[in-house]
Structures are given as structure tokens and as C-alpha cells.
Amino acid sequence: MVYSIGGLREWSVLNDTIMGGSSSSACRLTAEGLLLEGNIVEQGGGFVSCRSPRFQPPLNLSAYRALRICVDGEGRTLKFAVACSDGVMGLSELIPGGLRWVHAIPTHSTGTTVAEIHFKDLRPVIRAKPLRLPLNFEASALTRLQLLHSRFDDHGDANPGFRAGSIRLLLRSIEAF
């Protein structure tokens, strides 16, 4: 069974300017999907992203085991991040920037990349720094989705697929399966 996570219309950008960086981007819905265009400046930050609005109530995807993302990514290694209202006594909501569950998506230089992100493979991070705590991803309480291109990979190391400068990503679809 497949569940389409629609509603790309209300997605918005979140760039490194929140931490003093100077990257810029904008996202808009097109006939093909959500288009993120901009310019990444590595110094002082080094990321651009688009993210969903907060899901109220949270999405319950406990009947599924993974997300399938279709994205045109210019050969970059992207990160997909998921926020949850967690079972960690609500601590992730108290952490500035919050706890995110991330996974890297290496993309093809041309055309669409179809990436399957299994919930068991998501890594917990806070501001691109991995947590070494025994936490479990909770698929029953997703509060936000985000697609990023960052100078840091999902382990917190330098992203080998990072490129500063002009960027154009097309998020075609997201579905749970």
C-alpha cells in the first residue's frame, strides 16, 4: 500500500540565514513539483532547504516502513529530514532547532532520482550533529518534512556531494510505502 504525502503547495524555505549564513533560496509549486532555486554560500552556514508546514495533527505513518522521494537533484547529495513529536518526554520540542531524523540522498546528475528512505535507517541529529543516544524513530507522529542541501552529511561530516553556488532542485513527490 502506498500513501501519497501531498500538499507541497504550502512548503517554505529555511536557509542558513537563521544561523548567520548568507545563502538564499525560494521555493514554488510548479506543474512538475516543488522547485527550490537559490544560491548557497559555504562560509557562515552552507545550506538551503524547503520544508513542509507543521502537520497538525501529526502524520501517523506507523502502517508504513519507508518513504519514497522522487527528486531532480543535479548530482548533489541531499538530506531528507523528518521531525516528530517524540516519545522522549517531549524533549525534542525544547531543543533549539529540534531533533531531526535524517538520511542522505545521493542524486543523479540529470533526471529524477527515486530514493527509498527506510524508517530504520534514519539517524537522529541536532543541527547536523549526530546524537549517540539510543533513540527510536516514531513513525506515528511526524510533524514536519524537510529537503536540504548542506555542506554536512547525515553523519555530521563534510558532504562529499556538496557544491556551493547556484542550485535548482525539483521535489517531484513523497509517498509512504
Secondary structure, 3 states (H helix, E strand, C coil): CCEECCCHHHCEECCHHHHCCCCEEEEEECCCCEEEEEEECCCCCCEEEEECCCCCCCECCCCCCEEEEEEECCCCEEEEEEEECCCCCCHHHHCCCCEEEEEEEECCCCCCEEEEEEHHHCEEEECCEECCCCCCCCCCCEEEEEEEEECECCCCCECCCCCCEEEEEEEEEEEEC
